[in-house]
Amino acid sequence: MVTIDNICFCIPLRWGMLIIAVLDTILDVIAIVALCLELKSWKCDIETTSLIYGFHLIACMFLLISIWEQKTEFITPYMMSAVFRIIKVVRFTIYAFIDAWLFVAIIHSIILIFGLVFLVCVYFWYSKLKNES
Protein backbone atom coordinates (compact mmCIF):
# COMPACT_ATOMS: atom_id res chain seq x y z
CA MET A 1 0.00 0.00 0.00
CA VAL A 2 1.22 3.47 -0.85
CA THR A 3 1.75 5.76 2.12
CA ILE A 4 3.10 9.23 2.59
CA ASP A 5 4.97 10.61 5.57
CA ASN A 6 5.03 14.27 4.53
CA ILE A 7 2.58 16.72 3.04
CA CYS A 8 4.02 18.78 0.18
CA PHE A 9 7.26 16.82 0.59
CA CYS A 10 8.36 18.90 3.58
CA ILE A 11 5.70 19.04 6.31
CA PRO A 12 5.35 16.03 8.62
CA LEU A 13 1.96 14.35 8.35
CA ARG A 14 1.07 15.15 11.96
CA TRP A 15 1.54 18.90 11.53
CA GLY A 16 -0.08 18.74 8.12
CA MET A 17 -3.28 17.70 9.89
CA LEU A 18 -3.12 20.94 11.89
CA ILE A 19 -2.76 22.95 8.68
CA ILE A 20 -5.58 21.01 7.01
CA ALA A 21 -7.96 21.50 9.94
CA VAL A 22 -7.32 25.25 10.07
CA LEU A 23 -7.51 25.79 6.29
CA ASP A 24 -10.61 23.63 6.01
CA THR A 25 -12.32 25.63 8.73
CA ILE A 26 -11.48 28.87 6.92
CA LEU A 27 -12.74 27.45 3.61
CA ASP A 28 -16.01 26.35 5.26
CA VAL A 29 -16.62 29.83 6.63
CA ILE A 30 -15.86 31.42 3.25
CA ALA A 31 -18.23 28.97 1.53
CA ILE A 32 -21.04 29.77 3.96
CA VAL A 33 -20.51 33.51 3.43
CA ALA A 34 -20.49 33.06 -0.37
CA LEU A 35 -23.74 31.12 -0.25
CA CYS A 36 -25.38 33.64 2.06
CA LEU A 37 -24.49 36.45 -0.33
CA GLU A 38 -26.31 34.65 -3.14
CA LEU A 39 -29.11 33.24 -1.00
CA LYS A 40 -31.52 36.06 -1.80
CA SER A 41 -31.52 35.21 -5.49
CA TRP A 42 -31.19 31.45 -5.18
CA LYS A 43 -33.55 28.95 -3.64
CA CYS A 44 -31.27 26.40 -2.00
CA ASP A 45 -31.78 24.05 0.89
CA ILE A 46 -29.96 26.14 3.45
CA GLU A 47 -30.86 23.77 6.31
CA THR A 48 -29.05 20.82 4.74
CA THR A 49 -26.14 23.00 3.72
CA SER A 50 -25.79 24.44 7.22
CA LEU A 51 -25.96 20.96 8.69
CA ILE A 52 -23.24 19.60 6.39
CA TYR A 53 -20.90 22.57 6.86
CA GLY A 54 -21.59 22.65 10.61
CA PHE A 55 -20.86 18.95 10.96
CA HIS A 56 -17.68 19.42 8.93
CA LEU A 57 -16.55 22.28 11.21
CA ILE A 58 -17.01 20.01 14.23
CA ALA A 59 -15.17 17.23 12.42
CA CYS A 60 -12.25 19.62 11.85
CA MET A 61 -12.06 20.07 15.62
CA PHE A 62 -11.92 16.28 16.02
CA LEU A 63 -9.10 16.24 13.48
CA LEU A 64 -7.22 18.70 15.69
CA ILE A 65 -7.78 16.40 18.67
CA SER A 66 -6.39 13.48 16.67
CA ILE A 67 -3.02 15.24 16.49
CA TRP A 68 -2.52 14.85 20.22
CA GLU A 69 -4.65 11.81 21.07
CA GLN A 70 -3.67 9.87 17.93
CA LYS A 71 -6.76 7.67 17.75
CA THR A 72 -8.52 6.77 14.52
CA GLU A 73 -11.92 7.41 16.13
CA PHE A 74 -11.28 11.14 15.94
CA ILE A 75 -10.48 11.00 12.21
CA THR A 76 -13.55 9.06 11.05
CA PRO A 77 -16.02 11.98 11.45
CA TYR A 78 -13.79 14.18 9.31
CA MET A 79 -13.63 11.65 6.49
CA MET A 80 -17.40 11.10 6.55
CA SER A 81 -18.22 14.80 6.59
CA ALA A 82 -15.62 15.50 3.90
CA VAL A 83 -17.32 13.07 1.52
CA PHE A 84 -20.74 14.66 2.15
CA ARG A 85 -19.26 18.13 1.75
CA ILE A 86 -17.56 17.21 -1.53
CA ILE A 87 -20.88 15.95 -2.91
CA LYS A 88 -22.57 19.20 -1.85
CA VAL A 89 -19.71 21.32 -3.25
CA VAL A 90 -19.94 19.58 -6.64
CA ARG A 91 -23.65 20.33 -6.70
CA PHE A 92 -23.14 24.00 -5.77
CA THR A 93 -20.32 24.39 -8.31
CA ILE A 94 -22.50 23.07 -11.12
CA TYR A 95 -25.44 25.29 -10.11
CA ALA A 96 -23.19 28.32 -9.74
CA PHE A 97 -21.71 27.89 -13.22
CA ILE A 98 -25.17 27.39 -14.71
CA ASP A 99 -26.56 30.51 -13.01
CA ALA A 100 -23.36 32.53 -13.69
CA TRP A 101 -22.50 33.22 -10.05
CA LEU A 102 -18.81 33.63 -10.53
CA PHE A 103 -17.90 34.20 -6.85
CA VAL A 104 -19.73 31.09 -5.64
CA ALA A 105 -18.40 29.03 -8.55
CA ILE A 106 -14.79 30.04 -7.91
CA ILE A 107 -15.00 29.54 -4.14
CA HIS A 108 -16.60 26.12 -4.48
CA SER A 109 -14.16 25.05 -7.19
CA ILE A 110 -11.29 25.91 -4.85
CA ILE A 111 -13.00 24.05 -2.00
CA LEU A 112 -13.48 21.03 -4.25
CA ILE A 113 -9.81 20.86 -5.22
CA PHE A 114 -8.53 21.41 -1.70
CA GLY A 115 -11.18 19.11 -0.26
CA LEU A 116 -10.07 16.19 -2.40
CA VAL A 117 -6.40 16.74 -1.56
CA PHE A 118 -7.20 17.13 2.15
CA LEU A 119 -9.30 13.96 2.15
CA VAL A 120 -6.43 11.94 0.66
CA CYS A 121 -3.95 13.35 3.18
CA VAL A 122 -6.29 12.66 6.09
CA TYR A 123 -6.77 9.12 4.82
CA PHE A 124 -2.99 8.61 4.94
CA TRP A 125 -2.96 9.98 8.50
CA TYR A 126 -5.77 7.54 9.35
CA SER A 127 -3.90 4.58 7.84
CA LYS A 128 -0.69 5.58 9.63
CA LEU A 129 -2.44 5.64 13.00
CA LYS A 130 -4.23 2.39 12.24
CA ASN A 131 -0.93 0.66 11.39
CA GLU A 132 0.71 1.95 14.58
CA SER A 133 -2.00 0.61 16.86
Buried (B, 14 or more C-beta within 10 A) or exposed (E): EEEBEEBEEEBEBBEBBEBBBEEBBEBBEBBBEBBEBBEEEBEBEEEEBEEBBEBBBEBBBBBBBBBEEBBBEBBBBBBEBBEBBBEBBBEBBEBBBEEEBEEBBBBBBBBBEBBEEBBEBBBBBBBBBEEEE
